[in-house]
Amino acid sequence: MPDREIRTILLVDNSASILFYLAMLLRRLEYKVVTARSCEDALRVMEGIVPSIVLTELALPQMSGVQFLKHMKESARFKAVPVIILTSENDRGTKETCTSMGCAAYLHKPVEPDVLYRTLQSVSESMPRMNIRLKTSVKVIIGDDSMAGGAKRAEVATAISEGGLFVRTLYPQPSNTLTPLRILIGDREIRATAVVLYSYAMGEGPFEEPGMGMKFTVISNDDRSLIRKFIKEQLTGDLAHHEDGPVR
């Protein structure tokens, strides 16, 4: 599948620790990130670039996030840039004000990675992804030695999401093949059925890697939740302590 354009996010927050956490998370979600500690800093940054998305707090020194949003929407150069509010404030009136002024979304801290990702996708992509796709290395057992399921063999998934996975294999199955899977995550085993959406032989595809993209057709809610938890841990497990106790 063709690579998507890498979007640039301008991240504005007065907390050094929150800037660090969000910038690292967004880079792991394959965004380019530029940071600013104030709206004034953000405006200076935008003298040189037009970001794809602005993600900003409201409670900021000097110019507030609401004033910054107003400036963005009144600027001929920046009014088309989606502005997402990510704030600790919980005032309904402020949310209504930002919405009426044209903010693309209004989120509260702390925000789950999957919620943030879906929001970013929805405001910037013509065909937004619904689920985070994590680059990883997870053992997968394909097939069950039955006539319908095919021969059983161990392979490796190099990307996984709540909706499916990419399996690196020298023996990719044809598109539309329905196959039982067992995915091994830690000490848990996920059982699912998936359909092959596309397959590549050696030297084909964007990474010239043989394999097949598969979409889950049957998977329990518990197993889908386990995948979501695994993805979050991989993205944020070493960052969690930076979310609290902001350094200003």
C-alpha positions in Angstrom: 0.0 0.0 0.0 1.3 3.5 -0.8 2.9 5.5 2.1 0.8 8.3 3.5 2.1 11.9 3.6 3.8 12.6 7.0 1.7 15.3 8.7 3.4 18.0 10.8 1.7 18.8 14.1 2.4 22.0 16.0 2.0 21.1 19.7 1.5 24.0 22.1 1.6 23.5 25.9 3.2 25.3 28.8 4.1 22.1 30.6 7.5 20.7 29.6 6.6 17.2 30.8 3.3 17.2 28.8 5.1 18.5 25.7 7.7 15.7 26.1 5.0 13.0 26.5 2.8 14.1 23.7 5.7 14.8 21.3 7.1 11.3 21.8 3.7 9.7 21.5 2.9 11.6 18.3 6.3 10.7 16.8 5.7 7.1 17.5 2.3 7.5 15.7 4.4 8.6 12.7 3.8 12.4 12.8 6.4 15.1 12.6 6.2 17.3 15.7 7.1 20.9 16.4 6.6 22.2 19.9 6.0 25.6 21.5 5.6 26.7 25.2 3.3 29.6 24.4 1.1 31.0 21.6 3.7 33.7 20.9 6.3 31.0 20.4 3.8 29.1 18.1 3.3 32.2 16.0 7.0 32.6 15.6 7.3 29.0 14.5 4.6 29.5 12.0 6.5 32.3 10.3 8.5 29.5 8.7 6.0 26.6 8.4 2.3 26.0 7.9 1.6 23.0 10.1 -0.9 20.3 9.0 -2.6 20.4 12.5 -2.3 22.5 15.6 -2.8 20.8 18.9 -3.1 23.3 21.8 -3.8 23.8 25.4 -6.1 26.7 26.4 -4.4 27.7 29.7 -1.3 29.4 28.4 0.8 32.5 29.5 -0.1 35.8 27.9 -2.1 34.9 24.8 -4.7 32.2 25.7 -5.6 29.2 23.6 -8.9 30.8 22.8 -7.2 34.0 21.5 -4.8 31.8 19.5 -7.7 30.0 17.9 -9.3 33.3 17.0 -6.1 34.5 15.5 -5.8 31.3 13.4 -9.3 31.4 12.1 -9.0 35.1 11.1 -5.7 34.6 9.3 -5.9 34.0 5.5 -2.8 31.9 5.7 -3.8 29.7 8.6 -7.6 29.5 8.8 -7.7 26.2 6.9 -5.3 24.5 9.5 -7.3 22.3 11.8 -7.0 23.3 15.4 -7.6 20.7 18.1 -8.0 21.8 21.7 -6.4 19.4 24.3 -7.0 20.9 27.7 -7.3 20.4 31.4 -10.1 22.9 31.5 -13.6 21.5 31.9 -15.8 24.5 31.3 -18.8 23.8 29.0 -19.0 27.5 28.0 -15.4 27.5 26.9 -15.9 24.4 24.8 -19.0 25.9 23.2 -17.0 29.1 22.4 -14.1 27.1 20.8 -16.5 25.0 18.8 -18.4 28.1 17.5 -15.0 29.7 16.6 -14.2 26.7 14.4 -11.9 24.3 16.4 -11.8 20.9 14.7 -12.1 19.0 18.0 -12.1 19.5 21.8 -10.4 16.9 23.9 -9.8 16.7 27.7 -6.5 15.6 29.4 -5.5 12.9 29.9 -6.5 11.5 26.4 -6.2 7.9 25.4 -3.7 7.4 22.5 -6.4 5.7 20.3 -8.8 8.6 20.9 -6.1 11.2 20.0 -5.1 9.2 16.9 -8.6 8.9 15.6 -9.2 12.6 16.1 -6.0 13.5 14.3 -6.8 11.2 11.4 -10.4 12.5 11.2 -9.3 16.1 10.8 -6.4 15.6 8.3 -7.1 12.5 6.1 -9.6 12.0 3.3 -9.6 8.3 4.3 -8.9 8.4 8.0 -7.7 5.3 9.8 -9.8 4.2 12.8 -7.1 2.3 14.6 -3.5 2.8 15.5 -1.2 0.5 13.5 1.8 -0.5 15.6 5.1 -1.6 14.2 6.0 -4.6 16.2 7.2 -8.3 16.1 4.6 -10.7 17.3 4.4 -14.5 16.8 1.3 -15.6 14.8 0.1 -19.2 14.1 -1.7 -19.2 10.7 -4.0 -22.1 9.8 -5.2 -25.0 11.8 -4.3 -28.0 9.7 -8.0 -28.4 8.6 -9.2 -28.5 5.0 -10.7 -25.0 5.4 -8.0 -23.5 7.6 -5.0 -24.7 5.7 -1.7 -26.0 6.9 -0.5 -24.6 10.3 2.7 -22.6 10.4 4.4 -20.0 12.6 5.0 -16.6 11.2 5.7 -13.1 12.5 3.3 -10.1 12.4 5.3 -6.9 11.9 2.3 -4.5 12.3 -0.9 -4.9 14.3 -4.0 -2.9 15.1 -7.4 -3.6 16.6 -8.6 -4.2 13.1 -6.0 -6.5 11.7 -2.3 -7.2 11.1 0.5 -7.5 8.5 2.1 -10.9 8.5 5.6 -11.2 7.1 5.8 -14.6 5.3 7.4 -16.2 2.3 4.1 -17.9 1.6 1.5 -15.1 1.3 -2.1 -16.3 0.6 -4.2 -14.9 -2.2 -6.5 -11.9 -1.5 -9.9 -12.8 0.0 -8.5 -16.0 1.7 -10.2 -16.5 5.1 -7.8 -17.9 7.6 -7.8 -18.8 11.4 -5.1 -17.1 13.5 -3.6 -17.5 16.9 -1.7 -14.4 18.0 0.7 -14.7 20.9 1.0 -11.5 23.0 3.0 -12.1 26.2 1.4 -15.1 28.0 -1.9 -14.6 26.2 -3.2 -16.2 23.1 -5.7 -14.4 20.9 -7.8 -16.5 18.5 -9.3 -14.8 15.5 -10.3 -15.3 11.9 -9.0 -12.9 9.3 -9.4 -12.3 5.6 -6.4 -11.4 3.3 -6.8 -7.9 1.9 -3.6 -7.8 -0.1 -0.4 -9.8 -0.4 3.1 -9.2 -1.7 5.8 -11.6 -3.0 9.5 -11.0 -2.4 10.6 -7.6 -3.8 7.0 -6.3 -4.0 5.2 -3.7 -1.9 6.3 -0.5 -0.3 9.0 -2.2 1.8 9.8 -5.0 -0.7 8.9 -7.4 2.1 6.9 -10.6 1.4 3.7 -10.9 3.4 0.0 -10.1 3.6 -2.3 -7.6 5.1 -5.2 -9.2 7.0 -8.4 -7.8 8.5 -10.1 -9.5 11.4 -13.5 -10.9 10.6 -14.1 -12.7 13.9 -12.5 -11.6 17.2 -13.9 -11.3 20.6 -14.3 -7.9 22.4 -12.0 -9.1 25.1 -9.2 -10.0 22.6 -9.7 -6.7 20.8 -9.3 -4.9 24.1 -6.1 -6.9 24.8 -4.6 -5.7 21.5 -5.6 -2.1 22.4 -3.9 -2.5 25.8 -0.8 -4.0 24.2 -0.5 -1.1 21.7 -0.9 1.5 24.4 1.8 -0.2 26.5 4.2 -0.3 23.6 3.6 3.4 22.8 3.5 4.9 26.3 4.9 2.3 28.8 8.2 4.2 29.1 6.5 7.6 29.0 3.7 7.3 31.6 5.6 9.0 34.4 6.0 12.1 32.3 2.2 12.7 32.2 1.8 13.7 35.8 3.7 16.3 37.8 4.4 18.8 35.0 7.7 20.6 35.0 7.1 24.3 34.2 
